[in-house]
């Protein structure tokens, strides 16, 4: 798994637990692959299958919320 991430240039945290019956896929109700989720620090889903633009916007929004909470 790690070699594939390095080969494909994946630079963000990612996880693979084998299939749709693993603990992560069960928790986040993954039914097909690939699946992409943006999770906050509490593990809540903030976006599902975000495009690059939507992902960037959502990350900015979550970071702004965190700064406002400080």
NULO-328042 format. One record per atom (N, C-alpha, C, O): chain; atom name; x, y, z. Coordinates in steps of 0.05 Angstrom, whole numbers, padded with zeros to 5 digits. Layout:
# NULO-328042
<'A'; 'CA'; <X; Y; Z>> ...
This chain:
# NULO-328042
<'A'; 'N'; <00017; -00024; 00000>> <'A'; 'CA'; <00000; 00000; 00000>> <'A'; 'C'; <00017; 00025; 00000>> <'A'; 'O'; <00013; 00043; -00016>> <'A'; 'N'; <00036; 00026; 00018>> <'A'; 'CA'; <00054; 00050; 00020>> <'A'; 'C'; <00070; 00055; -00005>> <'A'; 'O'; <00072; 00077; -00014>> <'A'; 'N'; <00080; 00033; -00017>> <'A'; 'CA'; <00095; 00036; -00042>> <'A'; 'C'; <00078; 00048; -00064>> <'A'; 'O'; <00087; 00064; -00080>> <'A'; 'N'; <00053; 00039; -00065>> <'A'; 'CA'; <00034; 00050; -00085>> <'A'; 'C'; <00029; 00080; -00081>> <'A'; 'O'; <00027; 00095; -00100>> <'A'; 'N'; <00026; 00088; -00056>> <'A'; 'CA'; <00022; 00116; -00049>> <'A'; 'C'; <00046; 00133; -00058>> <'A'; 'O'; <00044; 00154; -00070>> <'A'; 'N'; <00070; 00123; -00052>> <'A'; 'CA'; <00094; 00137; -00059>> <'A'; 'C'; <00097; 00138; -00090>> <'A'; 'O'; <00103; 00159; -00101>> <'A'; 'N'; <00091; 00116; -00103>> <'A'; 'CA'; <00092; 00115; -00132>> <'A'; 'C'; <00073; 00135; -00145>> <'A'; 'O'; <00079; 00148; -00165>> <'A'; 'N'; <00049; 00137; -00133>> <'A'; 'CA'; <00028; 00153; -00145>> <'A'; 'C'; <00029; 00182; -00135>> <'A'; 'O'; <00012; 00198; -00143>> <'A'; 'N'; <00048; 00189; -00117>> <'A'; 'CA'; <00051; 00216; -00108>> <'A'; 'C'; <00030; 00225; -00088>> <'A'; 'O'; <00025; 00249; -00085>> <'A'; 'N'; <00019; 00206; -00073>> <'A'; 'CA'; <00000; 00213; -00052>> <'A'; 'C'; <00015; 00225; -00029>> <'A'; 'O'; <00032; 00212; -00017>> <'A'; 'N'; <00009; 00250; -00022>> <'A'; 'CA'; <00025; 00264; -00001>> <'A'; 'C'; <00008; 00270; 00024>> <'A'; 'O'; <00018; 00281; 00043>> <'A'; 'N'; <-00017; 00262; 00023>> <'A'; 'CA'; <-00034; 00267; 00046>> <'A'; 'C'; <-00037; 00241; 00062>> <'A'; 'O'; <-00031; 00219; 00051>> <'A'; 'N'; <-00047; 00243; 00086>> <'A'; 'CA'; <-00052; 00219; 00102>> <'A'; 'C'; <-00074; 00203; 00088>> <'A'; 'O'; <-00094; 00213; 00080>> <'A'; 'N'; <-00069; 00177; 00086>> <'A'; 'CA'; <-00089; 00159; 00074>> <'A'; 'C'; <-00089; 00133; 00088>> <'A'; 'O'; <-00070; 00126; 00103>> <'A'; 'N'; <-00109; 00117; 00084>> <'A'; 'CA'; <-00112; 00092; 00098>> <'A'; 'C'; <-00125; 00071; 00079>> <'A'; 'O'; <-00140; 00078; 00062>> <'A'; 'N'; <-00118; 00046; 00083>> <'A'; 'CA'; <-00130; 00024; 00069>> <'A'; 'C'; <-00132; 00001; 00088>> <'A'; 'O'; <-00112; -00008; 00099>> <'A'; 'N'; <-00156; -00009; 00092>> <'A'; 'CA'; <-00159; -00032; 00110>> <'A'; 'C'; <-00168; -00057; 00096>> <'A'; 'O'; <-00178; -00075; 00108>> <'A'; 'N'; <-00163; -00058; 00070>> <'A'; 'CA'; <-00166; -00083; 00055>> <'A'; 'C'; <-00191; -00087; 00038>> <'A'; 'O'; <-00189; -00096; 00015>> <'A'; 'N'; <-00214; -00081; 00049>> <'A'; 'CA'; <-00239; -00085; 00033>> <'A'; 'C'; <-00262; -00070; 00047>> <'A'; 'O'; <-00257; -00054; 00065>> <'A'; 'N'; <-00286; -00074; 00038>> <'A'; 'CA'; <-00309; -00060; 00049>> <'A'; 'C'; <-00318; -00071; 00076>> <'A'; 'O'; <-00339; -00061; 00086>> <'A'; 'N'; <-00305; -00090; 00087>> <'A'; 'CA'; <-00312; -00101; 00113>> <'A'; 'C'; <-00293; -00093; 00135>> <'A'; 'O'; <-00296; -00102; 00158>> <'A'; 'N'; <-00273; -00076; 00129>> <'A'; 'CA'; <-00253; -00068; 00149>> <'A'; 'C'; <-00264; -00047; 00168>> <'A'; 'O'; <-00286; -00037; 00163>> <'A'; 'N'; <-00250; -00041; 00189>> <'A'; 'CA'; <-00260; -00022; 00209>> <'A'; 'C'; <-00264; 00006; 00198>> <'A'; 'O'; <-00284; 00019; 00204>> <'A'; 'N'; <-00246; 00016; 00181>> <'A'; 'CA'; <-00250; 00043; 00170>> <'A'; 'C'; <-00272; 00044; 00149>> <'A'; 'O'; <-00288; 00062; 00150>> <'A'; 'N'; <-00272; 00024; 00132>> <'A'; 'CA'; <-00293; 00024; 00111>> <'A'; 'C'; <-00320; 00021; 00124>> <'A'; 'O'; <-00340; 00031; 00113>> <'A'; 'N'; <-00322; 00006; 00145>> <'A'; 'CA'; <-00348; 00003; 00159>> <'A'; 'C'; <-00356; 00029; 00173>> <'A'; 'O'; <-00378; 00037; 00171>> <'A'; 'N'; <-00337; 00041; 00187>> <'A'; 'CA'; <-00342; 00066; 00202>> <'A'; 'C'; <-00352; 00088; 00183>> <'A'; 'O'; <-00371; 00102; 00189>> <'A'; 'N'; <-00339; 00091; 00159>> <'A'; 'CA'; <-00346; 00112; 00141>> <'A'; 'C'; <-00364; 00103; 00118>> <'A'; 'O'; <-00368; 00117; 00098>> <'A'; 'N'; <-00374; 00078; 00120>> <'A'; 'CA'; <-00394; 00067; 00101>> <'A'; 'C'; <-00384; 00068; 00072>> <'A'; 'O'; <-00399; 00076; 00054>> <'A'; 'N'; <-00359; 00060; 00068>> <'A'; 'CA'; <-00348; 00059; 00041>> <'A'; 'C'; <-00360; 00035; 00027>> <'A'; 'O'; <-00359; 00013; 00038>> <'A'; 'N'; <-00370; 00039; 00003>> <'A'; 'CA'; <-00382; 00017; -00012>> <'A'; 'C'; <-00367; 00011; -00038>> <'A'; 'O'; <-00370; -00011; -00049>> <'A'; 'N'; <-00351; 00030; -00047>> <'A'; 'CA'; <-00335; 00026; -00071>> <'A'; 'C'; <-00310; 00042; -00070>> <'A'; 'O'; <-00308; 00061; -00055>> <'A'; 'N'; <-00291; 00034; -00086>> <'A'; 'CA'; <-00265; 00047; -00086>> <'A'; 'C'; <-00259; 00059; -00114>> <'A'; 'O'; <-00269; 00048; -00134>> <'A'; 'N'; <-00244; 00080; -00116>> <'A'; 'CA'; <-00232; 00095; -00094>> <'A'; 'C'; <-00253; 00112; -00080>> <'A'; 'O'; <-00274; 00120; -00092>> <'A'; 'N'; <-00249; 00118; -00055>> <'A'; 'CA'; <-00266; 00135; -00039>> <'A'; 'C'; <-00248; 00157; -00026>> <'A'; 'O'; <-00226; 00151; -00018>> <'A'; 'N'; <-00258; 00181; -00025>> <'A'; 'CA'; <-00243; 00203; -00013>> <'A'; 'C'; <-00260; 00218; 00006>> <'A'; 'O'; <-00283; 00225; 00000>> <'A'; 'N'; <-00249; 00224; 00029>> <'A'; 'CA'; <-00264; 00239; 00050>> <'A'; 'C'; <-00245; 00259; 00062>> <'A'; 'O'; <-00221; 00254; 00065>> <'A'; 'N'; <-00255; 00282; 00068>> <'A'; 'CA'; <-00240; 00301; 00084>> <'A'; 'C'; <-00251; 00299; 00112>> <'A'; 'O'; <-00274; 00304; 00117>> <'A'; 'N'; <-00233; 00292; 00131>> <'A'; 'CA'; <-00241; 00289; 00159>> <'A'; 'C'; <-00230; 00312; 00175>> <'A'; 'O'; <-00207; 00321; 00170>> <'A'; 'N'; <-00245; 00321; 00195>> <'A'; 'CA'; <-00234; 00341; 00213>> <'A'; 'C'; <-00219; 00327; 00236>> <'A'; 'O'; <-00217; 00302; 00236>> <'A'; 'N'; <-00208; 00342; 00255>> <'A'; 'CA'; <-00193; 00331; 00277>> <'A'; 'C'; <-00209; 00312; 00295>> <'A'; 'O'; <-00197; 00297; 00310>> <'A'; 'N'; <-00235; 00314; 00294>> <'A'; 'CA'; <-00252; 00297; 00310>> <'A'; 'C'; <-00260; 00271; 00295>> <'A'; 'O'; <-00275; 00255; 00306>> <'A'; 'N'; <-00251; 00269; 00270>> <'A'; 'CA'; <-00259; 00246; 00253>> <'A'; 'C'; <-00285; 00249; 00239>> <'A'; 'O'; <-00295; 00229; 00227>> <'A'; 'N'; <-00297; 00273; 00240>> <'A'; 'CA'; <-00322; 00278; 00226>> <'A'; 'C'; <-00317; 00282; 00197>> <'A'; 'O'; <-00298; 00295; 00189>> <'A'; 'N'; <-00335; 00272; 00180>> <'A'; 'CA'; <-00332; 00276; 00151>> <'A'; 'C'; <-00340; 00305; 00145>> <'A'; 'O'; <-00363; 00313; 00151>> <'A'; 'N'; <-00322; 00320; 00132>> <'A'; 'CA'; <-00328; 00347; 00124>> <'A'; 'C'; <-00335; 00349; 00094>> <'A'; 'O'; <-00349; 00367; 00086>> <'A'; 'N'; <-00324; 00330; 00078>> <'A'; 'CA'; <-00331; 00329; 00050>> <'A'; 'C'; <-00326; 00300; 00040>> <'A'; 'O'; <-00308; 00286; 00050>> <'A'; 'N'; <-00342; 00292; 00021>> <'A'; 'CA'; <-00339; 00265; 00009>> <'A'; 'C'; <-00333; 00269; -00020>> <'A'; 'O'; <-00346; 00284; -00034>> <'A'; 'N'; <-00313; 00254; -00030>> <'A'; 'CA'; <-00304; 00255; -00058>> <'A'; 'C'; <-00301; 00284; -00068>> <'A'; 'O'; <-00312; 00291; -00089>> <'A'; 'N'; <-00287; 00300; -00053>> <'A'; 'CA'; <-00284; 00328; -00062>> <'A'; 'C'; <-00266; 00330; -00086>> <'A'; 'O'; <-00246; 00316; -00089>> <'A'; 'N'; <-00274; 00349; -00104>> <'A'; 'CA'; <-00255; 00356; -00126>> <'A'; 'C'; <-00232; 00371; -00114>> <'A'; 'O'; <-00233; 00379; -00090>> <'A'; 'N'; <-00211; 00376; -00129>> <'A'; 'CA'; <-00188; 00391; -00118>> <'A'; 'C'; <-00197; 00418; -00109>> <'A'; 'O'; <-00187; 00428; -00088>> <'A'; 'N'; <-00214; 00432; -00124>> <'A'; 'CA'; <-00222; 00459; -00117>> <'A'; 'C'; <-00240; 00458; -00092>> <'A'; 'O'; <-00236; 00474; -00074>> <'A'; 'N'; <-00259; 00439; -00091>> <'A'; 'CA'; <-00276; 00437; -00068>> <'A'; 'C'; <-00260; 00429; -00043>> <'A'; 'O'; <-00266; 00438; -00021>> <'A'; 'N'; <-00241; 00412; -00047>> <'A'; 'CA'; <-00224; 00404; -00024>> <'A'; 'C'; <-00209; 00428; -00013>> <'A'; 'O'; <-00208; 00431; 00011>> <'A'; 'N'; <-00197; 00444; -00030>> <'A'; 'CA'; <-00183; 00467; -00022>> <'A'; 'C'; <-00201; 00487; -00007>> <'A'; 'O'; <-00193; 00497; 00014>> <'A'; 'N'; <-00225; 00491; -00017>> <'A'; 'CA'; <-00244; 00509; -00003>> <'A'; 'C'; <-00252; 00498; 00024>> <'A'; 'O'; <-00253; 00513; 00043>> <'A'; 'N'; <-00257; 00472; 00025>> <'A'; 'CA'; <-00266; 00460; 00050>> <'A'; 'C'; <-00243; 00461; 00071>> <'A'; 'O'; <-00248; 00466; 00095>> <'A'; 'N'; <-00219; 00456; 00063>> <'A'; 'CA'; <-00196; 00457; 00081>> <'A'; 'C'; <-00194; 00485; 00092>> <'A'; 'O'; <-00190; 00489; 00116>> <'A'; 'N'; <-00196; 00505; 00074>> <'A'; 'CA'; <-00195; 00533; 00083>> <'A'; 'C'; <-00217; 00540; 00103>> <'A'; 'O'; <-00212; 00553; 00123>> <'A'; 'N'; <-00241; 00529; 00098>> <'A'; 'CA'; <-00264; 00534; 00116>> <'A'; 'C'; <-00259; 00521; 00143>> <'A'; 'O'; <-00264; 00534; 00164>> <'A'; 'N'; <-00249; 00496; 00143>> <'A'; 'CA'; <-00245; 00483; 00169>> <'A'; 'C'; <-00223; 00496; 00184>> <'A'; 'O'; <-00225; 00500; 00209>> <'A'; 'N'; <-00201; 00505; 00171>> <'A'; 'CA'; <-00180; 00519; 00184>> <'A'; 'C'; <-00189; 00546; 00196>> <'A'; 'O'; <-00181; 00553; 00218>> <'A'; 'N'; <-00207; 00560; 00182>> <'A'; 'CA'; <-00218; 00585; 00192>> <'A'; 'C'; <-00235; 00579; 00217>> <'A'; 'O'; <-00234; 00595; 00236>> <'A'; 'N'; <-00250; 00558; 00217>> <'A'; 'CA'; <-00266; 00551; 00241>> <'A'; 'C'; <-00247; 00545; 00264>> <'A'; 'O'; <-00253; 00553; 00287>> <'A'; 'N'; <-00226; 00531; 00260>> <'A'; 'CA'; <-00207; 00525; 00281>> <'A'; 'C'; <-00195; 00550; 00293>> <'A'; 'O'; <-00192; 00553; 00317>> <'A'; 'N'; <-00187; 00569; 00275>> <'A'; 'CA'; <-00176; 00594; 00285>> <'A'; 'C'; <-00196; 00610; 00301>> <'A'; 'O'; <-00189; 00623; 00320>> <'A'; 'N'; <-00221; 00609; 00292>> <'A'; 'CA'; <-00243; 00624; 00306>> <'A'; 'C'; <-00247; 00612; 00334>> <'A'; 'O'; <-00255; 00626; 00353>> <'A'; 'N'; <-00243; 00586; 00337>> <'A'; 'CA'; <-00247; 00573; 00363>> <'A'; 'C'; <-00224; 00578; 00383>> <'A'; 'O'; <-00228; 00574; 00407>> <'A'; 'N'; <-00201; 00588; 00373>> <'A'; 'CA'; <-00178; 00593; 00391>> <'A'; 'C'; <-00182; 00617; 00408>> <'A'; 'O'; <-00164; 00624; 00423>> 
